[in-house]
Amino acid sequence: MNNDVEDYIERRKRADRTFAKDFDLGYEEFKIGAMLREARERAGVTQEKLARISNIKRSAISCLENHAADVRLSTVSRVARALGKAVRIELVEAS
């Protein structure tokens, strides 16, 4: 995992008890949103601009970045492509 993401997670856990308590339960959804936000910010693109270039509403971009539960893979792929990125899926053994 990227150090920027890890740093963000630790800061958020310290600032928000609810987030810290529910972190493990929602980690995968959070990770998707954090990766999308990080890619957007690194590209220097606002949510508004990303909405225009991906043809997705700004409110949907915000929703993806902040709580990506039940997100469609096609939507994540569309946003990634708009940022010049690709989505990679990996299947691993369940723990």
Secondary structure, DSSP 8 states (H G I E B T S, - for coil): --HHHHHHHHHHHHH-HHHHHHHHHHHHHHHHHHHHHHHHHHTT--HHHHHHHHT--HHHHHHHHH--TT--HHHHHHHHHHTT-----------
